Structures are given as C-alpha cells and as structure tokens.
Amino acid sequence: MKKLLKFTLCGAWLFFAFAVMAQNAEDILKNALEQSGKINFSAKMENPFPYRTIQAIILPYAPNWKYYQKYDGELLFRLEMYTPENKLQEIYWKNASGIYGSDNDGFYAQIVDVPYLWMPALLRAKIPPAEWEACSYNVTETTYEELPCYEVTTFFPDDEDLMRKLSGDEDFWYKNKRDSYLENRTFIRKFIIDRNTGLILARHHYNKNGKEIFALSLKEINYQADLPDSLFASPQNITKKYIRRQMFAADVLNKTWVDPEQIKAEQSMLNTRNMLIGAITTISVLLAIVLLIKFIKR
C-alpha cells in the first residue's frame, strides 16, 4: 500500500513538474515573441537565400548581412548587405516615413517593397492562434553565442483531422495535396531565446519527417541602448523612386557587376572553341601535306 502511495505521489509530482515546465516554456516564448520587436541591437546574419537563384544570376549577390533594430515608440530597422569580400554593397532602412535604399556611393532611393528588409522580423513571427492552442511546449537551458539562453520547442500534434481543418481545404483537395502539405508544413519549431533580454536569437522549423524547412539566426549580437538616429534618417537627396528592390538593384547595382559563374562559363566556352580551332587547324595542315605528297608522286 505504501509503495502504491509513493508511486502515485511520484507520478503526480512528475505530471505537475512537466505541466509547470510546459507552462513556463509557453510563457517564455510568448514574452519573447512580444518583446523581440522592442529591443535595440545590431547583429550579423547570413543571407538566407541560396546564391543560385534566378534573381542572383542577374543581380549582385551579398551573402553577409548586418541588421540594426531600434525601438523608441516606433520600430526602426536597417539592413546592410556585404559582398563575399566583405565590401558594403547596398543598404536598406525603414522609418516612419518610408523605406529607403542606397548603393553606398551617393545614390539614394525611396523603395516601396524590399522583402530582404523584413527577413530578420521572421524571427519573431507569431504562431497562428489555432496552432498555438494545439501545440505542446518544452524548454531547456543552453548557451548560444556565449549568451545564456532558453531553447523552447513547440510540437504540433500528429492529428489528421486537425491538420485538414487548419489547411482550410475540403476533404477531396486535402487528400490530393496531403503529401505536399506534410512536406512543407511546420510540425516542430525551435527558438533560441536570450535569457537576460528575451530576444529571439535563432529559429528553426521542421516538417513531419524532421527535415529542416526554415532557419534564421543572429550572430555577434550587440545590444545597444542608443543606436544613432542617423542610421535610420530619411535621405535629403532622393535620386529616384522604385517599386521593388529588384528594380533598384538592377538599375543601380548591376552596372559594373559580372556574375562569376557567367565568367567561368564564358571562359569554358572560349577554351572549348580554341581547342576546336586547334584541332581543325591540325587536321587541315595534315590534309594539305597528304595532298602535296600525292601531287609530288604524280
């Protein structure tokens, strides 16, 4: 009887401990998602887009980013994009009056849409309410970039009816798209959160099979209480206005840029052409010698 009582009490304590841990994890994540947009800092990032995209073929590629965020009642942010040689190539920033871009060489533009500028904000993107309620939560302590952190993990249940409901599709369409849906749907989210500030430093999403389908992280985080207003100020001399970043980059940044992969391809074609010319020349000389020998023998 005593053993049964001890076992029951132990089970109840474990259940309570896990329930408290799950609640703490949920509270930590909720607070981080709310507070991460109100913290002043700068950090380095890797360009999350792969090099060999259609856009990268015709535009300069900047693999190294530096992001600035300032909150003083309104959210201001700035993105600097650097070449592989770590040369500053382009800058974008947002303030209350709009979005601006510069080539760091005296050209300033106002731009309606710069998708890259919003990428860092995906670290704090909210989880849809229906998913939030359905998920279970776990938290552990870890270290990231030499900072004490929480690692909060959310788990979406393996519930077919719930997945179909959240897809928004009728049964027929859901069944037809189910495999693609499961391949691209997030089932596990992992957040790395600074224990001292609540800033989300990294975020990873995984599908049903555990494949990573999204990843974003900050490096070399520098908390700065007073980022200069000049980093986010509207330029005085706007040269031109654009609808999209691609138009700005193609017009301004692409003037002297040559895709290194294109150079390799052209060099390869040139080498092949020279080899063919050499082979044709050699064959022509040999044929001429044969014909000359036949002519002499006559």
Buried (B, 14 or more C-beta within 10 A) or exposed (E): EEEEEEEEEEEEEEEEEEEEBBEBBBEBBBEBBEBBBBBBBBBBBEBBBEEEEEEBEBBBBBBBBBBBBBBEEEBBBBBBBBBEEEEBBBBBBBBEEEBBBBBEEEBBBBBEEBEBBBBBBEBBEEBEEEBBEBBEBBBEEEEBBEBEBBBBBBEBEEEEEBBBEBBEBEEEEBEEEBEEBEEBBBBBBBBBBBBEBBBBBBBBBBBBEEEEEBEBBBBEBEBEEEBEEEBBEEBEEEEBEBEEBBBBBBBBBBEEBEBEEEEEEEEEEEEEEEEEEEEEEEEEEEEEEEEEEEEEEE
